[in-house]
Every structure is written in C-alpha cells, then in structure tokens.
Amino acid sequence: MRAPQKSCYAPPRESATQQIVSGLHDMSTRALRLIDPETAHHAALLGLRSGLGPRARSDRYPRLRTTLAGLDLPNPIGMAAGFDKNCEAPDALLASGFGFVECGTVTPRAQEGNPRPRIFRLSEDRAVINRLGFNNKGLDEFADRLSARAGRGGIVGANVGANKDSADRAADYVLGMGKVWGHAAYVTANISSPNTPGLRGLQERGALEDLLGRMREARVALEAAHGRRPLFLKVAPDLDESAIDDIGDL
C-alpha cells in the first residue's frame, strides 16, 4: 500500500509590510469591538474609503478561480450585500482580496430603516443580528457612485429592493434594475428581508409571478441598451418545500 503523497503546494508568504498591515488590522478590529456595532460599521467603511483597509490579491490562489453565471471570479469568496449599502467602498473591498462585491440593498428613495439599536453582537458565536431595514441613501447617489468606477475592473454587483412605504413594490425593483443595469456586473433583486414589513409577501406565487413578469419585460429592454447581465433573485433561507417548488416553477 502506497503512502499518500504530500502536496507540493505552499501558500505564498506574507511580506514584512503585509505582516505589519495585518497586525494593525487585527488591532483596529479589536478596537472596533469596544464601540457600538453600528458606529463600528460606519468607522470600518470610513477606514476603507481612506485607504486603511487590508490588502490582498484576489487572484493569489489560482486554483480558486471559478465561473458563475458567466462571471469570471478570481475566487468564490465575496462581500455580500448589507455591508456597503451605498456603494461607498467597493474598490477597497476588492483590494482586500474579495472575489466580488455586492453593494446594497438600495431602494429608489432614501430611507432611515428601523429604529436603533438595530445591530446586536453575539460575541460568543462570532456573529451579529441585523435588523437594519434597508437603510440607505437612495438610488440616485448609489448609481452615481457605481457609474463613477467605470473601467476599474472587478466584479461589483448591485442589490436592489423596495421602499418600506411603496405602493407598488414591483415597480421599485424595475426602477432599481434600470438605474444600475448599465454599471453593475450583475443585479440581485432582494425579496428576502424580514426587516421590511410585508416584503416577503412578494415570495407568494401570485405576487412573485407579477414581479418576475415585470422584471423580465424590463430586462429585455435593458439588455438591448446595455448588454446581458446575470439577474439573481434573493429569497428567504427558511422557505418550506412548497414555496421553494412554486419559486422554481416560475
């Protein structure tokens, strides 16, 4: 019986500069945990915008390169929507090593979200509870920032949602698609949030059929004007099997 061969692959070593930056990053992370979690979140974004974030090549491990829905990802680890709601620091996040960044969720009009406190740390579980409620500065500011990074490269997607007080939430998603389609690498329609009253009702068969029909119609015109983009639908993780089947059928 042959002994298993040892892998000859060795991860690249960090340079002295990278080690110093990593140490500073660890210190700043510990400091941020001493303050209110939402304030810490804003401070982290400010640090990223100021060039103080960590640096790592997203393609440093070639074996992680993958393709998803036609997108060539240097690695499959991305920053999910919810961290950079207003598209303030996508390039800094890409520079920190993420294979892609999804900004948002953004709604047509700016809104405050739910009352504070609305982020709660679970230190023992190394997790947080988020009850933000789609707080963001609105589509116009988001789209301006997204379009300003044209030509910089990297996979940056846009996550669009509906305003809490909207009379026609499906129209909000269509408007969001139209604003970001020409600038985002892909678009996600978020109908999963439990923090916006009634939003998950869009996952019910009749409402979802109407939403998807209107989004498909808008997609035809947007692809004619700006080219193809992957379009994803974000649904709740706790749907029962019948709801999953309904969504799959549509």
LUMVEX-389562 format. One record per residue (C-alpha): residue number from 1; x, y, z. Coordinates in nm, 3 decimals. Layout:
+-----+---------+---------+---------+
: num :      c1 :      c2 :      c3 :
+-----+---------+---------+---------+
: NUM :       X :       Y :       Z :
...
+-----+---------+---------+---------+
END
This chain:
+-----+---------+---------+---------+
: num :      c1 :      c2 :      c3 :
+-----+---------+---------+---------+
:   1 :   0.000 :   0.000 :   0.000 :
:   2 :   0.146 :   0.331 :  -0.111 :
:   3 :   0.169 :   0.614 :   0.137 :
:   4 :  -0.032 :   0.923 :   0.036 :
:   5 :   0.174 :   1.187 :  -0.140 :
:   6 :   0.220 :   1.517 :   0.031 :
:   7 :   0.100 :   1.825 :  -0.152 :
:   8 :   0.382 :   2.028 :  -0.303 :
:   9 :   0.170 :   2.345 :  -0.289 :
:  10 :   0.274 :   2.605 :  -0.036 :
:  11 :   0.076 :   2.928 :   0.013 :
:  12 :   0.273 :   3.246 :  -0.055 :
:  13 :   0.436 :   3.403 :   0.248 :
:  14 :   0.335 :   3.747 :   0.363 :
:  15 :   0.593 :   4.019 :   0.319 :
:  16 :   0.711 :   4.220 :   0.620 :
:  17 :   0.485 :   4.506 :   0.510 :
:  18 :   0.186 :   4.272 :   0.480 :
:  19 :   0.256 :   4.135 :   0.827 :
:  20 :   0.261 :   4.487 :   0.972 :
:  21 :  -0.064 :   4.576 :   0.795 :
:  22 :  -0.223 :   4.252 :   0.916 :
:  23 :  -0.119 :   4.332 :   1.272 :
:  24 :  -0.264 :   4.682 :   1.252 :
:  25 :  -0.583 :   4.540 :   1.107 :
:  26 :  -0.616 :   4.297 :   1.397 :
:  27 :  -0.564 :   4.581 :   1.646 :
:  28 :  -0.822 :   4.802 :   1.478 :
:  29 :  -1.071 :   4.515 :   1.468 :
:  30 :  -1.037 :   4.463 :   1.842 :
:  31 :  -1.080 :   4.838 :   1.900 :
:  32 :  -1.397 :   4.849 :   1.690 :
:  33 :  -1.550 :   4.579 :   1.907 :
:  34 :  -1.536 :   4.816 :   2.202 :
:  35 :  -1.785 :   5.060 :   2.048 :
:  36 :  -2.148 :   5.044 :   1.937 :
:  37 :  -2.175 :   4.793 :   1.646 :
:  38 :  -2.340 :   5.032 :   1.401 :
:  39 :  -2.086 :   5.305 :   1.477 :
:  40 :  -1.813 :   5.043 :   1.429 :
:  41 :  -1.967 :   4.955 :   1.093 :
:  42 :  -1.954 :   5.317 :   0.977 :
:  43 :  -1.597 :   5.351 :   1.107 :
:  44 :  -1.492 :   5.044 :   0.909 :
:  45 :  -1.638 :   5.190 :   0.590 :
:  46 :  -1.464 :   5.521 :   0.657 :
:  47 :  -1.135 :   5.338 :   0.706 :
:  48 :  -1.180 :   5.152 :   0.379 :
:  49 :  -1.261 :   5.473 :   0.191 :
:  50 :  -0.949 :   5.632 :   0.342 :
:  51 :  -0.723 :   5.353 :   0.218 :
:  52 :  -0.670 :   5.196 :   0.560 :
:  53 :  -0.814 :   4.856 :   0.477 :
:  54 :  -0.617 :   4.532 :   0.441 :
:  55 :  -0.455 :   4.448 :   0.108 :
:  56 :  -0.452 :   4.106 :  -0.056 :
:  57 :  -0.459 :   3.992 :  -0.418 :
:  58 :  -0.789 :   3.831 :  -0.505 :
:  59 :  -0.611 :   3.601 :  -0.752 :
:  60 :  -0.328 :   3.486 :  -0.524 :
:  61 :  -0.466 :   3.129 :  -0.527 :
:  62 :  -0.525 :   3.045 :  -0.897 :
:  63 :  -0.698 :   2.717 :  -0.811 :
:  64 :  -0.988 :   2.919 :  -0.665 :
:  65 :  -1.075 :   3.087 :  -0.996 :
:  66 :  -1.429 :   2.997 :  -1.093 :
:  67 :  -1.709 :   3.096 :  -1.327 :
:  68 :  -2.064 :   3.171 :  -1.212 :
:  69 :  -2.343 :   3.276 :  -1.448 :
:  70 :  -2.080 :   3.389 :  -1.698 :
:  71 :  -1.888 :   3.596 :  -1.441 :
:  72 :  -1.516 :   3.518 :  -1.418 :
:  73 :  -1.443 :   3.527 :  -1.044 :
:  74 :  -1.080 :   3.528 :  -0.922 :
:  75 :  -1.211 :   3.345 :  -0.615 :
:  76 :  -1.559 :   3.249 :  -0.492 :
:  77 :  -1.545 :   3.445 :  -0.164 :
:  78 :  -1.742 :   3.768 :  -0.195 :
:  79 :  -1.865 :   4.052 :   0.023 :
:  80 :  -2.241 :   4.014 :   0.049 :
:  81 :  -2.490 :   4.299 :   0.027 :
:  82 :  -2.558 :   4.473 :   0.357 :
:  83 :  -2.204 :   4.580 :   0.439 :
:  84 :  -2.163 :   4.854 :   0.176 :
:  85 :  -2.521 :   4.966 :   0.128 :
:  86 :  -2.441 :   5.287 :  -0.061 :
:  87 :  -2.158 :   5.168 :  -0.287 :
:  88 :  -1.902 :   5.370 :  -0.092 :
:  89 :  -1.605 :   5.132 :  -0.087 :
:  90 :  -1.634 :   4.854 :  -0.348 :
:  91 :  -1.281 :   4.902 :  -0.481 :
:  92 :  -1.127 :   4.894 :  -0.133 :
:  93 :  -1.315 :   4.571 :  -0.064 :
:  94 :  -1.192 :   4.419 :  -0.390 :
:  95 :  -0.838 :   4.526 :  -0.300 :
:  96 :  -0.870 :   4.340 :   0.031 :
:  97 :  -0.899 :   4.012 :  -0.159 :
:  98 :  -1.268 :   3.952 :  -0.221 :
:  99 :  -1.352 :   3.782 :  -0.549 :
: 100 :  -1.658 :   4.001 :  -0.592 :
: 101 :  -1.854 :   4.267 :  -0.402 :
: 102 :  -2.231 :   4.313 :  -0.390 :
: 103 :  -2.339 :   4.663 :  -0.287 :
: 104 :  -2.683 :   4.747 :  -0.148 :
: 105 :  -2.957 :   4.682 :  -0.070 :
: 106 :  -3.059 :   5.012 :  -0.229 :
: 107 :  -3.416 :   5.141 :  -0.263 :
: 108 :  -3.548 :   5.403 :  -0.508 :
: 109 :  -3.580 :   5.667 :  -0.234 :
: 110 :  -3.351 :   5.717 :   0.064 :
: 111 :  -3.489 :   5.579 :   0.388 :
: 112 :  -3.378 :   5.562 :   0.751 :
: 113 :  -3.458 :   5.197 :   0.817 :
: 114 :  -3.566 :   5.064 :   1.155 :
: 115 :  -3.511 :   5.248 :   1.487 :
: 116 :  -3.183 :   5.198 :   1.673 :
: 117 :  -3.046 :   4.984 :   1.824 :
: 118 :  -3.073 :   4.751 :   1.524 :
: 119 :  -2.742 :   4.562 :   1.516 :
: 120 :  -2.662 :   4.326 :   1.801 :
: 121 :  -2.335 :   4.141 :   1.859 :
: 122 :  -2.330 :   3.772 :   1.951 :
: 123 :  -1.968 :   3.763 :   2.060 :
: 124 :  -1.960 :   3.400 :   2.171 :
: 125 :  -2.099 :   3.292 :   1.833 :
: 126 :  -1.880 :   3.540 :   1.641 :
: 127 :  -2.195 :   3.671 :   1.474 :
: 128 :  -2.436 :   3.965 :   1.465 :
: 129 :  -2.812 :   4.009 :   1.441 :
: 130 :  -2.912 :   4.267 :   1.181 :
: 131 :  -3.247 :   4.447 :   1.195 :
: 132 :  -3.149 :   4.746 :   0.983 :
: 133 :  -3.448 :   4.753 :   0.748 :
: 134 :  -3.297 :   4.864 :   0.416 :
: 135 :  -3.146 :   5.190 :   0.545 :
: 136 :  -2.972 :   5.360 :   0.251 :
: 137 :  -2.921 :   5.690 :   0.070 :
: 138 :  -3.129 :   5.607 :  -0.237 :
: 139 :  -3.079 :   5.500 :  -0.597 :
: 140 :  -2.951 :   5.828 :  -0.743 :
: 141 :  -2.648 :   5.851 :  -0.514 :
: 142 :  -2.584 :   5.478 :  -0.542 :
: 143 :  -2.596 :   5.479 :  -0.922 :
: 144 :  -2.368 :   5.784 :  -0.942 :
: 145 :  -2.104 :   5.606 :  -0.735 :
: 146 :  -2.139 :   5.285 :  -0.930 :
: 147 :  -2.107 :   5.459 :  -1.266 :
: 148 :  -1.803 :   5.658 :  -1.145 :
: 149 :  -1.599 :   5.340 :  -1.116 :
: 150 :  -1.645 :   5.251 :  -1.484 :
: 151 :  -1.332 :   5.092 :  -1.630 :
: 152 :  -1.176 :   4.998 :  -1.296 :
: 153 :  -1.243 :   4.627 :  -1.330 :
: 154 :  -1.353 :   4.381 :  -1.067 :
: 155 :  -1.692 :   4.219 :  -1.019 :
: 156 :  -1.928 :   4.462 :  -0.843 :
: 157 :  -2.295 :   4.372 :  -0.828 :
: 158 :  -2.597 :   4.576 :  -0.721 :
: 159 :  -2.865 :   4.454 :  -0.481 :
: 160 :  -3.197 :   4.635 :  -0.527 :
: 161 :  -3.501 :   4.648 :  -0.300 :
: 162 :  -3.830 :   4.825 :  -0.239 :
: 163 :  -3.912 :   5.118 :  -0.014 :
: 164 :  -4.098 :   5.038 :   0.306 :
: 165 :  -4.387 :   5.272 :   0.218 :
: 166 :  -4.403 :   5.191 :  -0.154 :
: 167 :  -4.749 :   5.148 :  -0.304 :
: 168 :  -4.608 :   4.934 :  -0.588 :
: 169 :  -4.306 :   4.736 :  -0.476 :
: 170 :  -4.265 :   4.552 :  -0.805 :
: 171 :  -4.222 :   4.891 :  -0.973 :
: 172 :  -3.944 :   4.971 :  -0.726 :
: 173 :  -3.747 :   4.666 :  -0.840 :
: 174 :  -3.792 :   4.754 :  -1.206 :
: 175 :  -3.675 :   5.110 :  -1.134 :
: 176 :  -3.374 :   4.977 :  -0.946 :
: 177 :  -3.280 :   4.748 :  -1.233 :
: 178 :  -3.298 :   5.036 :  -1.477 :
: 179 :  -3.074 :   5.261 :  -1.269 :
: 180 :  -2.792 :   5.013 :  -1.212 :
: 181 :  -2.803 :   4.778 :  -1.510 :
: 182 :  -2.554 :   4.965 :  -1.726 :
: 183 :  -2.294 :   4.987 :  -1.448 :
: 184 :  -2.322 :   4.669 :  -1.238 :
: 185 :  -2.164 :   4.334 :  -1.325 :
: 186 :  -2.487 :   4.169 :  -1.211 :
: 187 :  -2.812 :   4.261 :  -1.036 :
: 188 :  -2.985 :   4.093 :  -0.741 :
: 189 :  -3.348 :   4.157 :  -0.652 :
: 190 :  -3.380 :   4.117 :  -0.275 :
: 191 :  -3.724 :   3.995 :  -0.164 :
: 192 :  -3.596 :   3.805 :   0.139 :
: 193 :  -3.560 :   4.068 :   0.411 :
: 194 :  -3.771 :   4.004 :   0.723 :
: 195 :  -3.699 :   4.359 :   0.841 :
: 196 :  -3.932 :   4.531 :   0.591 :
: 197 :  -4.296 :   4.456 :   0.679 :
: 198 :  -4.474 :   4.264 :   0.404 :
: 199 :  -4.172 :   4.232 :   0.176 :
: 200 :  -4.165 :   3.854 :   0.197 :
: 201 :  -4.519 :   3.857 :   0.059 :
: 202 :  -4.351 :   3.900 :  -0.280 :
: 203 :  -4.239 :   3.538 :  -0.249 :
: 204 :  -4.600 :   3.418 :  -0.269 :
: 205 :  -4.686 :   3.272 :  -0.606 :
: 206 :  -4.923 :   3.539 :  -0.740 :
: 207 :  -4.712 :   3.836 :  -0.628 :
: 208 :  -4.391 :   3.673 :  -0.746 :
: 209 :  -4.539 :   3.589 :  -1.085 :
: 210 :  -4.627 :   3.956 :  -1.132 :
: 211 :  -4.284 :   4.073 :  -1.011 :
: 212 :  -4.087 :   3.834 :  -1.232 :
: 213 :  -4.303 :   3.913 :  -1.534 :
: 214 :  -4.234 :   4.285 :  -1.498 :
: 215 :  -3.864 :   4.227 :  -1.432 :
: 216 :  -3.831 :   4.003 :  -1.739 :
: 217 :  -4.001 :   4.265 :  -1.954 :
: 218 :  -3.764 :   4.533 :  -1.824 :
: 219 :  -3.466 :   4.304 :  -1.876 :
: 220 :  -3.535 :   4.273 :  -2.249 :
: 221 :  -3.511 :   4.649 :  -2.296 :
: 222 :  -3.209 :   4.684 :  -2.067 :
: 223 :  -3.017 :   4.410 :  -2.246 :
: 224 :  -3.087 :   4.577 :  -2.579 :
: 225 :  -2.943 :   4.903 :  -2.446 :
: 226 :  -2.658 :   4.783 :  -2.224 :
: 227 :  -2.593 :   4.415 :  -2.291 :
: 228 :  -2.655 :   4.099 :  -2.091 :
: 229 :  -2.615 :   4.080 :  -1.715 :
: 230 :  -2.687 :   3.797 :  -1.472 :
: 231 :  -3.005 :   3.868 :  -1.276 :
: 232 :  -3.044 :   3.692 :  -0.941 :
: 233 :  -3.339 :   3.665 :  -0.703 :
: 234 :  -3.260 :   3.660 :  -0.331 :
: 235 :  -3.521 :   3.462 :  -0.139 :
: 236 :  -3.557 :   3.373 :   0.229 :
: 237 :  -3.349 :   3.082 :   0.360 :
: 238 :  -3.637 :   2.936 :   0.563 :
: 239 :  -3.899 :   2.874 :   0.294 :
: 240 :  -4.093 :   2.549 :   0.311 :
: 241 :  -4.073 :   2.295 :   0.029 :
: 242 :  -4.397 :   2.401 :  -0.139 :
: 243 :  -4.282 :   2.764 :  -0.154 :
: 244 :  -3.947 :   2.656 :  -0.298 :
: 245 :  -4.129 :   2.448 :  -0.562 :
: 246 :  -4.350 :   2.746 :  -0.654 :
: 247 :  -4.049 :   2.973 :  -0.697 :
: 248 :  -3.870 :   2.708 :  -0.902 :
: 249 :  -4.172 :   2.670 :  -1.132 :
: 250 :  -4.176 :   3.042 :  -1.203 :
+-----+---------+---------+---------+
END
